[in-house]
Amino acid sequence: MDERVLYQFPISHYCEKTRWQLTCKGLAFTASNLLPGPHRLRSQWMARINTLPILRDGERVVGDSTKIAYYLEKYYPSLPLLPTEAEARGKVIELEQQFDRYGVHVRRWLYGQVIDRPEVMQAMLDPYGLPAPVQKVLTPVTREGVRRLYRIQPRPVMRSEQRVEEALTLLENTLAKGNGRYLVGERLSLADITAASLLAPLLTPAGTPWDIFDENTLSPALRRQLQSLRERPAGQWVLDRYREDR
Ligand SMILES: N[C@@H](CCC(=O)N[C@@H](CS)C(=O)NCC(=O)O)C(=O)O
């Protein structure tokens, strides 16, 4: 039971946050992909929660990306992602909480734009290698489940667009106060990993699970919006973190 297993959805940005932290700390792990929907039987049984990621580390099981983050810092303190100095540590903890909450709005806004595109359900279901007829049946069921679960409806999506804007502004204001590279201090911290991974689906860094569209096929309005995200400082920063620190 010494194995370290991350129960995840490849496409989940919260799971990406944990993958990034594990990699950064040099902790080997096996990813176990659970099928969206039935995953709840497993997640409830393991950690009494509905969401992934869940980490099994030998005998210990921890669910929720934030709890996993603190668990890893506690049990694997080398290559730390939390500063020891009190003020910097407090700032990292605060930013982690803020960007973690914004992750919900990134997800809702983006699904609001693309949930009906076939690439989305393909990206969600392809990793499981299901027989084609099974995937065909599950595709609309999963899409409607996602729509209901994350409230992908016009008004909530509109409100989430404002919250995404707030997240980008927070990122830009925080960067303007520091060295422009990392959110707190001179090195990568849990704040950077949280902000970059939870905003990444908007920027679709190359090679990530969200890099799934031929952008020429998106509506001109959405293309313009994604392009302007990429050009602004917050977008550039996320892409830089992926290039340099992921
Ligand atoms: N606060 C949780 C949020 C995780 C989360 O929202 N996970 C989503 C995937 S992005 C999930 O598992 N959804 C499935 C469900 O709610 O049934 C964390 O940080 O781990």
The ligand as a Tripos MOL2 file, in Angstrom:
@<TRIPOS>MOLECULE
LIG
   20    19     1     0     0
SMALL
NO_CHARGES

@<TRIPOS>ATOM
      1 N1        -12.7970   22.2740   -3.8500 N.3       1 LIG1
      2 C1        -12.5320   21.1130   -4.6530 C.3       1 LIG1
      3 C2        -13.1580   21.3110   -6.0130 C.3       1 LIG1
      4 C3        -12.8790   20.1510   -6.9460 C.3       1 LIG1
      5 C4        -13.8790   20.0590   -8.0700 C.2       1 LIG1
      6 O1        -14.7310   20.9350   -8.2450 O.2       1 LIG1
      7 N2        -13.7670   18.9710   -8.8340 N.am      1 LIG1
      8 C5        -14.7020   18.7380   -9.9000 C.3       1 LIG1
      9 C6        -13.9440   18.5470  -11.2170 C.3       1 LIG1
     10 S1        -13.1980   20.0790  -11.7270 S.3       1 LIG1
     11 C7        -15.4520   17.4580   -9.6110 C.2       1 LIG1
     12 O2        -14.9020   16.5120   -9.0910 O.2       1 LIG1
     13 N3        -16.7380   17.4170   -9.9850 N.am      1 LIG1
     14 C8        -17.5260   16.2170   -9.9320 C.3       1 LIG1
     15 C9        -18.7030   16.2960   -9.0320 C.2       1 LIG1
     16 O3        -18.9180   17.3320   -8.3670 O.co2     1 LIG1
     17 O4        -19.4410   15.3050   -9.0140 O.co2     1 LIG1
     18 C10       -11.0170   20.9000   -4.7650 C.2       1 LIG1
     19 O5        -10.2770   21.8900   -4.6480 O.co2     1 LIG1
     20 O6        -10.5830   19.7500   -4.9110 O.co2     1 LIG1
@<TRIPOS>BOND
     1     1     2 1
     2     2     3 1
     3     2    18 1
     4     3     4 1
     5     4     5 1
     6     5     6 2
     7     5     7 1
     8     7     8 1
     9     8     9 1
    10     8    11 1
    11     9    10 1
    12    11    12 2
    13    11    13 1
    14    13    14 1
    15    14    15 1
    16    15    16 2
    17    15    17 1
    18    18    19 2
    19    18    20 1
@<TRIPOS>SUBSTRUCTURE
     1 LIG1         1 GROUP 0 **** ****
